Amino acid sequence: QVQLVESGGGSVQAGGSLNLTCAASRIRIPMCYMAWYRQAPGKQRDLVSSITTGGTASYVDDVKGRFTISQDKRQNAVSLQMNLLKSEEAAVYYCAARTCLSQTYGYWGQGTRVTVSS
């Protein structure tokens, strides 16, 4: 079973930065997409950013220019550098993986909490 483990969450003030990392292991089939989602209390889990194995990144409009997703194929890791964080971006951030044949993200980490104080 694919295992995804997030790290790097914590508490920052608004305007601050955090770098989240997702380490993937036990990968038996190729994952074509890796992504970061976030879920604030009482809200649905929303996609923040994704990246393909070819390195094509995408972002939701709210984070463009502030967040950067990157991957380290040798380490099987994906990172999300978050700058200029806003208080409303406090949430649990989840790493997700999707196989090349799937239309949905079928593998999830446990999440890492990000707290942003205003």
Buried (B, 14 or more C-beta within 10 A) or exposed (E): EBEBBBBBBEEBEBEBEBEBBBBBEEBEEEBBBBBBBBBBEEEEBEBBBBBBEEEEEBBEEEBEEBBBBBBEEEEBBBBBBBBEBBEEBBBBBBBBBBBEEBEEBEBBBEBBEBBBEE
